[in-house]
Amino acid sequence: MKKIIIAIAVALLAIAHTGCATKQVHSQVSTEPNYEFDEARMNAIFNLCDSTQNMLYDETTPATTLNAQMNRVIDTLKYALRHCENLKFNIWMRGYARHILEPVILDGRLKDDVKNKVMSLPFEWTVMEDDTSVYAITIMYMRPEEMFDRYATIDLYSDNQFQKCTFVIEDYIDPIFNDVRIDFLDENNGKTTLHAADAEKTDYDSSGVSRLIFPLEQIMPLLEKSEGVNISYKTKNEEILFMHAFPLVEKRHIKRLFDGKRK
């Protein structure tokens, strides 16, 4: 699993870099989890990310201080990525993780566990659940500078009536595209490919949004045995490729969530 995360991280670094912004608030006394991400909280997370990046780029920052700060921002981002329903902010946080990935990997002051945690951040799942339903989403894009205008999501949903997986591609740069291909990659370099024709239902919006809907029972076994997924399609001028890893801890978390909800 670690090999494919590293391989995808290297590939993403070869494509580009990006920046980030968000916010965090610390509840003063309440022990209840706080899943509300208002503007103030997102600004606080952004400021934390910004100060961490400055410390990372400052060669005079002591190793102990830098590792402590990186662990703080990692914990903050993991919690926010898991629970923040604001799509644009969620994309931004993943962009921040990709933006600092190269300097983190190359920084001799940082411990290996810090580097491994940063590599996994862009591949977290965001989860919303109640007593009867669970919804999980993860987000991917190709070039950081395009992350708000061209991206794909994997949406898993299950309740007492419906169990679906929807692959959503949003491309506002080249809204006309075709030949959508979804490749699940296993640890033995095997590949399971899905096309639009394999979907239970497809939906295309001329503004540049395409949805491929599959039964959840068809996708979960693929997700559980795969190391990652590639989503690709063709526009008039180029072929777009989104690469995404499935860290083992995330796969186990998603499996636990949906096993209890699936019929």
C-alpha positions as CSV (number, residue, x, y, z in Angstrom):
1,M,0.0,0.0,0.0
2,K,2.8,2.4,0.9
3,K,4.4,1.8,-2.5
4,I,1.4,3.0,-4.4
5,I,0.9,6.1,-2.2
6,I,4.6,7.0,-2.8
7,A,4.2,6.3,-6.6
8,I,1.1,8.4,-6.8
9,A,2.7,11.1,-4.7
10,V,5.7,11.2,-7.0
11,A,3.5,11.3,-10.0
12,L,1.4,14.2,-8.6
13,L,4.6,16.1,-7.7
14,A,5.7,15.7,-11.3
15,I,2.4,17.3,-12.5
16,A,2.4,20.4,-10.2
17,H,2.1,22.2,-6.8
18,T,-0.6,24.3,-5.1
19,G,-1.6,26.4,-2.0
20,C,-4.3,26.2,0.7
21,A,-6.6,28.0,3.2
22,T,-8.9,27.1,6.1
23,K,-9.8,27.6,9.6
24,Q,-10.0,26.0,13.0
25,V,-11.7,26.9,16.3
26,H,-11.1,25.2,19.7
27,S,-14.1,24.6,21.7
28,Q,-13.5,26.0,25.2
29,V,-15.3,23.4,27.4
30,S,-17.5,21.2,25.3
31,T,-16.5,17.6,24.8
32,E,-19.0,17.1,22.0
33,P,-17.4,16.8,18.5
34,N,-17.7,20.0,16.5
35,Y,-18.4,19.3,12.9
36,E,-19.4,22.8,12.0
37,F,-16.9,24.6,9.7
38,D,-18.0,28.2,9.5
39,E,-15.9,31.0,8.0
40,A,-14.1,31.8,11.2
41,R,-13.0,28.2,11.7
42,M,-11.8,27.8,8.1
43,N,-9.8,31.0,8.5
44,A,-8.2,29.7,11.6
45,I,-7.2,26.5,9.8
46,F,-5.9,28.6,6.9
47,N,-3.7,30.6,9.3
48,L,-2.4,27.5,10.9
49,C,-1.5,26.0,7.5
50,D,0.1,29.3,6.5
51,S,2.3,29.6,9.6
52,T,3.3,25.9,9.3
53,Q,4.4,26.5,5.7
54,N,6.4,29.5,6.8
55,M,8.1,27.4,9.5
56,L,8.8,24.6,6.9
57,Y,10.5,27.0,4.5
58,D,12.5,28.6,7.3
59,E,15.7,26.6,7.6
60,T,16.4,28.1,11.0
61,T,13.3,26.4,12.5
62,P,14.5,23.7,14.9
63,A,13.6,20.1,14.1
64,T,11.7,19.6,17.4
65,T,9.6,22.7,16.8
66,L,9.0,21.8,13.2
67,N,7.9,18.2,13.9
68,A,5.6,19.4,16.6
69,Q,4.0,22.0,14.4
70,M,3.7,19.5,11.5
71,N,1.9,17.0,13.8
72,R,-0.5,19.8,14.9
73,V,-1.4,20.7,11.3
74,I,-1.7,17.1,10.3
75,D,-4.1,16.3,13.1
76,T,-6.1,19.4,12.3
77,L,-6.3,18.6,8.6
78,K,-7.2,14.9,9.2
79,Y,-10.1,16.0,11.4
80,A,-11.3,18.7,9.0
81,L,-11.0,16.4,5.9
82,R,-13.0,13.7,7.7
83,H,-15.8,16.0,8.7
84,C,-15.9,19.2,6.6
85,E,-18.8,19.2,4.1
86,N,-17.7,22.4,2.4
87,L,-16.5,21.0,-1.0
88,K,-14.3,23.9,-2.0
89,F,-12.6,24.1,1.3
90,N,-12.1,20.3,1.3
91,I,-10.5,20.6,-2.1
92,W,-8.3,23.4,-0.8
93,M,-7.0,21.4,2.2
94,R,-6.1,18.5,-0.1
95,G,-4.3,21.0,-2.3
96,Y,-2.4,22.3,0.7
97,A,-1.2,18.8,1.5
98,R,0.0,18.3,-2.1
99,H,1.6,21.8,-2.1
100,I,3.8,21.0,0.9
101,L,4.5,17.4,-0.1
102,E,7.8,17.9,-1.8
103,P,9.4,20.2,0.8
104,V,8.2,17.8,3.5
105,I,9.7,14.7,1.8
106,L,13.0,16.5,1.2
107,D,13.3,18.1,4.7
108,G,15.9,16.2,6.7
109,R,14.5,17.7,10.0
110,L,11.2,15.9,9.7
111,K,10.6,12.3,11.0
112,D,9.5,9.6,8.6
113,D,6.1,9.2,10.3
114,V,5.4,12.9,9.7
115,K,6.3,12.4,6.0
116,N,4.1,9.3,5.7
117,K,1.1,11.1,7.3
118,V,1.4,14.1,4.9
119,M,1.5,11.7,1.9
120,S,-1.8,10.2,3.0
121,L,-3.7,13.4,3.6
122,P,-4.9,14.0,0.0
123,F,-6.5,10.6,0.0
124,E,-8.7,10.9,3.1
125,W,-12.4,10.2,3.0
126,T,-15.0,12.8,4.2
127,V,-17.8,11.0,6.1
128,M,-21.3,12.1,7.1
129,E,-23.5,9.6,9.0
130,D,-26.5,9.2,11.2
131,D,-28.5,6.3,12.6
132,T,-29.9,5.2,9.2
133,S,-27.5,6.4,6.5
134,V,-23.9,6.9,5.7
135,Y,-22.3,9.1,3.0
136,A,-18.6,9.2,2.2
137,I,-16.7,11.2,-0.5
138,T,-13.1,11.5,-1.6
139,I,-11.8,14.0,-4.1
140,M,-9.1,14.0,-6.8
141,Y,-7.7,16.3,-9.5
142,M,-4.8,16.4,-11.9
143,R,-3.1,19.8,-11.8
144,P,-3.3,21.9,-8.6
145,E,-3.9,25.1,-10.5
146,E,-7.1,23.5,-11.9
147,M,-8.3,21.9,-8.7
148,F,-11.5,24.0,-8.4
149,D,-12.3,23.8,-12.1
150,R,-11.6,20.2,-13.0
151,Y,-11.9,17.4,-10.4
152,A,-13.6,14.1,-9.7
153,T,-15.2,12.6,-6.7
154,I,-16.2,9.2,-5.5
155,D,-19.5,9.3,-3.6
156,L,-20.6,6.3,-1.5
157,Y,-24.1,6.3,-0.1
158,S,-26.2,3.8,1.8
159,D,-29.4,3.9,3.7
160,N,-32.4,1.6,4.3
161,Q,-33.5,1.9,0.7
162,F,-30.5,2.8,-1.5
163,Q,-26.9,1.7,-1.8
164,K,-25.1,3.5,-4.5
165,C,-21.6,4.6,-5.7
166,T,-21.5,7.7,-7.9
167,F,-18.4,8.8,-9.8
168,V,-18.8,12.5,-10.5
169,I,-16.5,14.3,-12.9
170,E,-16.7,18.1,-13.0
171,D,-14.8,19.9,-15.8
172,Y,-15.5,23.6,-16.3
173,I,-12.4,24.0,-18.4
174,D,-13.4,21.5,-21.2
175,P,-17.0,20.8,-20.5
176,I,-17.3,18.5,-23.5
177,F,-15.5,15.2,-22.9
178,N,-15.9,11.5,-23.5
179,D,-14.4,8.0,-23.1
180,V,-14.6,8.0,-19.3
181,R,-12.5,5.2,-17.9
182,I,-12.2,4.0,-14.2
183,D,-9.3,1.7,-13.5
184,F,-9.0,0.0,-10.1
185,L,-5.4,-1.0,-9.4
186,D,-4.5,-3.9,-7.1
187,E,-1.2,-4.6,-5.4
188,N,-0.2,-7.1,-8.1
189,N,-0.5,-4.5,-10.8
190,G,-3.8,-6.0,-11.9
191,K,-6.5,-3.8,-13.2
192,T,-10.3,-3.8,-13.2
193,T,-11.7,-1.3,-15.7
194,L,-15.2,0.3,-15.7
195,H,-16.6,2.3,-18.6
196,A,-19.7,4.5,-18.8
197,A,-21.5,1.6,-20.5
198,D,-21.0,-0.5,-17.4
199,A,-22.8,2.0,-15.2
200,E,-26.3,1.4,-13.9
201,K,-27.1,4.9,-14.9
202,T,-25.2,7.8,-16.4
203,D,-26.0,11.5,-16.3
204,Y,-24.3,14.2,-18.3
205,D,-24.8,18.0,-17.9
206,S,-23.7,20.2,-20.7
207,S,-22.0,22.6,-18.2
208,G,-19.3,19.9,-17.7
209,V,-20.7,17.5,-15.1
210,S,-20.9,13.8,-15.7
211,R,-22.2,11.2,-13.2
212,L,-21.7,7.4,-13.4
213,I,-23.8,5.5,-10.9
214,F,-23.1,1.9,-9.9
215,P,-24.6,-0.4,-7.2
216,L,-22.6,-0.1,-4.1
217,E,-22.3,-3.9,-3.8
218,Q,-20.4,-3.8,-7.2
219,I,-17.9,-1.1,-6.1
220,M,-17.1,-1.9,-2.5
221,P,-15.3,-5.2,-3.3
222,L,-13.2,-3.4,-5.9
223,L,-12.4,-0.6,-3.5
224,E,-11.5,-3.0,-0.7
225,K,-9.0,-5.0,-2.8
226,S,-7.5,-2.1,-4.7
227,E,-4.5,0.0,-3.9
228,G,-5.8,3.0,-5.8
229,V,-7.9,4.2,-8.7
230,N,-7.3,6.1,-11.9
231,I,-10.1,8.1,-13.6
232,S,-9.4,9.3,-17.1
233,Y,-11.3,10.8,-20.0
234,K,-10.6,12.7,-23.2
235,T,-11.3,16.3,-24.0
236,K,-10.8,18.0,-27.4
237,N,-7.1,18.8,-26.6
238,E,-5.9,16.3,-24.1
239,E,-6.4,13.2,-22.0
240,I,-7.2,14.0,-18.3
241,L,-5.9,11.6,-15.6
242,F,-6.9,11.7,-12.0
243,M,-4.8,9.4,-9.7
244,H,-6.0,8.5,-6.2
245,A,-4.6,6.1,-3.6
246,F,-6.6,4.0,-1.1
247,P,-4.6,4.0,2.2
248,L,-5.2,0.8,4.1
249,V,-6.5,2.6,7.2
250,E,-9.0,4.5,5.1
251,K,-10.2,1.3,3.4
252,R,-10.8,-0.3,6.7
253,H,-12.7,2.7,8.0
254,I,-14.9,2.8,5.0
255,K,-15.5,-1.0,5.1
256,R,-16.6,-0.7,8.8
257,L,-19.0,2.1,8.1
258,F,-20.7,0.5,5.1
259,D,-20.7,-3.1,6.2
260,G,-23.3,-2.2,8.8
261,K,-25.5,-0.3,6.4
262,R,-25.4,-2.6,3.4
263,K,-28.3,-5.0,2.9
